[in-house]
Amino acid sequence: MKRPIKPITALSGVYASGMAAGIKSNGKKDLAFLFVPDAYGSAGVFTQSAFAAPPVELSRQALRRGTIKAVVVNAGNANAGTGKKGLRDAQETATITAKLLGLSPSQVAVASTGVIGKPLPMERLRSSLPKLLANPKATDGGAAAQAILTTDLTRKEVYCTGKVAGERITVAGFAKGSGMIAPNMATMLGFLVTDAKVDSATLKKLLKQAADASFNMTSVDTDTSTNDALIVLSTGKKGPRITSAKHQQEFLALLSEACCVLARSIAADGEGATKLIEVNVHGARNLREARVIAKNIVSSPLVKTAIHGADPNWGRVLAAAGKDPTARVDPNKVDVTFAGAPVMRRGVIVTHNRQAIHKLMSGKEVHIHLHLHLGKASATSWGCDLTHGYVDINVSYS
């Protein structure tokens, strides 16, 4: 079912907007805020990179101290590799934002994305934050979603509604990501809000599970960013407090759906991409092995280049599926469907038409299905083809 596209500010009690602060050289929007003044709970997952950027460090600290109520995000400068000055700049950004919103600095998270190794232009932030937050109850979620983009070609927004604890609950959000995509936590940058009554501890547990099934199953180029952050806030405006295992699973399903929509849109908008790749692995011995195999396939440069050229080289898929000795594959049991066409049954090649498969691969999406016939676990991963455009973008990005 296709979900309606609504901004995050369609949720009651959620405010956001974005503006051009001059951080980017092209004059486009590059500064955004998200504000939930009555936030009931909050949680985040972040990059596992040893070179985590100062905004990540600050936001981790804020979430450990309690419930955050606001996030300020800049694009065009990652504030990464900037040492102690970078942390001071992130702290000052949070302090200015907190004062303007009537919060304590510990209630504000900060996120940055863009070029690594350059100090934040704090004079622009100092002059722009009061303008951005002049109306703290602005409801321009689309402007916020636009302002966090870097090499992205499209905005990435989601608005999912479903039944949780007998109440119609919504999870809405926006994200950015196009290159340096192989999250080892969550996403490049992603922000979600739900009107469910979910406390911080429960949000933290469920967000990790949702991220593992979505953003952590996405790969454009196998590189994990220094700035990856996924933050979720709850307003607590709908339904009873989510405490029972049954209701937590209902909420997790909705949260995971929202995360998968955003993760898929990030893969489709990979730098230089012309095709979305979706890999489905079924019949694995366990979930870990299913995910390892699916991610190895979608991350393979050989698979990516074959799909870019609409080359039905399904042998590359098998090579990627079997390259990790910790994830079991029995060559005599594998079924493979490549771009909708069966090419292998129980390890034996079946008659297929390469020209017909080539034609199937000429569309915007290529789906690969493997059934391992070893167990009941399954996993899905998302990626994109590898093109010369990826090289061009990253040669010129500095």
Secondary structure, 3 states (H helix, E strand, C coil): CCCCCCCHHHCCCCEEEEECCCCCCCCCCCEEEEECCCCCEEEEEECCCCCCCHHHHHHHHHHHHCCCCEEEEEEEECCCCCHHHHHHHHHHHHHHHHHHHCCCHHHEEEEEEEECCCCCCHHHHHHHHHHHCCCCCCECHHHHHHHCCCCCCCCEEEEEEEEECCEEEEEEEEEECCCCCCCCCCCCEEEEEEEEECCHHHHHHHHHHHHHCCHHHEECCCCCCCCCEEEEEEEEEEEEECCCHHHHHHHHHHHHHHHHHHHHHHHHCCCCCCCEEEEEEEEECCHHHHHHHHHHHHHCHHHHHHHHCCCCCHHHHHHHHCCCCCCCCCCCCCEEEECCEEEEECCEECCCCHHHHHHHCCCCEEEEEEECCCCCEEEEEEEECCCHHHHHHHHHCC
